[in-house]
Amino acid sequence: MAYILIIDDDDLMCQSLSIVARRQGHDVVAVHTIGAGLEQANRQPFDLVFLDVRMPDGSGLDALPAIRGTASSPEIVIMTGFGDSRGAELAIRSGAWDYIEKGSSLKEITLSLERALAFRKQKMGEGGNRVSVALKREDIIGSSPKLKSCLDLVAQAAGSDAGVLITGESGTGKELFARAVHMNSRRAGKAFVVVDCAALPETLIESLLFGHEKGSFTGAEQARDGLVRQADGGTLFLDEVGELPITMQKAFLRVLQEHRFRPVGSQRELESDFRLVAATNRDLDLMVREGRFRDDLLFRVRSLVIELPPLRERAEDISELARWYTDRLCERYGIASKGFAPELLTALVAYPWPGNVRELANALERTIAAAGSEPVLFPQHLPTNIRVQVAQAHMKHDAPSETRLGGENGRDIPKLHDFREAVYAQAEKQYLTDLMSQAGNNIKEACRLSGLSISRLYALLKEHDLPRE
């Protein structure tokens, strides 16, 4: 017997699903709002949830991570009367087991239920408790549903040698997750070799990757192993794989397929048994369409994809991250741990963090420096640009109704996605402006402060029409 929760405001749909489930001997609870569904999911364990998209108190797609993040982490089948490909993609990427339309036949719904429960049984193991592995997640801080989903994928990746592609904005922790994949795999005792594709000089890229023989080119005074050879038995991490020159992509594709390569100046091929993990903040599908990235290489790279959420989408982790980084920084500088004023955490959550976790860590370092010997951190210790944006956001929130977005009746209010994108773009531009100002318009210094690669920084400055010198 399984425990099934139905979250749907359609009485007839609830009755139909309940009949199907109870005929198979399962226990069923049906509720008509997302709020009631979350309350039930937090109160008792469920194996499967049928979740409607359009609910009176919100979108089922938005609530999906929170339901998946409850203690029992149930499988979720999204139900909708307004099926569309974009909604299906979003549901699956958010961790849904299936996405079906309400017009589907009873047979299709029953089949989805049976398969989801079969998968659930296999995942939970014979004893009915989820088969869990003590995941090594060094420096990956947080417990939000979106972060937990990413860690579940790390656990999946640990059990195979399939290629992994980690995507996400700059500063979301792609290298940390790559290391977690390595440390939880059978290759953990071998090397984890990082290749920063954005920093590879085109004239030496082949030598750096594949190695060279003595005298193979000017300056080659002795033979050297390349990074591919150094990763033998371990993991090769291609950071910013979208920056790999198109001229090298074909050569590297063969290395991925055969695990064989020829050092520069050598007459013989060598072998390297490495596992590939790659990361990017670029849209590789768009790059393929534009002819800047090989589609066959993309297929090889992304056997399993881990999409890291930006910090603004897991704000519930900010308090824990702030505490962890503050304690770490205080220990590094040999000073007593700092306390937090409640207003500080409120300000940290209110800020959109365009630079993500990396920006948060840098901001806390500056905050601790500003506080000096004072034992408690207040918003006044935060960097000026953060305080300004938080204050501006607060003023907009408190503005009279006639000056708020969309006016009193909200007739001209934009779509939430468009609004978020606009706010994020404005915050990102302000961050870049402050960054270049603090760096004295020195590109290398700006890269050091922000953690961005040179190519990514140039791309962002160009995108926001900011000076690059």
Secondary structure, DSSP 8 states (H G I E B T S, - for coil): --EEEEE-S-HHHHHHHHHHHHHTT-EEEEESSHHHHHHHHHHS--SEEEEESEETTEEHHHHHHHHHTSTT--EEEEEESS--HHHHHHHHHTT-SEEEETTS-HHHHHHHHHHHHHHHHHHH-TTSS--------TT-----HHHHHHHHHHHHHHTS---EEEE--TTS-HHHHHHHHHHTSTTTTS-EEEEEGGG--TTTHHHHHH-B-TTSSTT--S-B--HHHHTTTSEEEEETGGGS-HHHHHHHHHHHHHSEE--BT-SS-EE---EEEEEESS-HHHHHHTTSS-HHHHHHH-SEEEE---GGG-GGGHHHHHHHHHHHHHHHHT----EE-HHHHHHHHHS--TTHHHHHHHHHHHHHHHHTT-SEE-GGGS-HHHHHHHHHHHHHHTS-GGGSTTTTTTTT---HHHHHHHHHHHHHHHHHHHHHHHTTT-HHHHHHHH---HHHHHHHHHHTT----
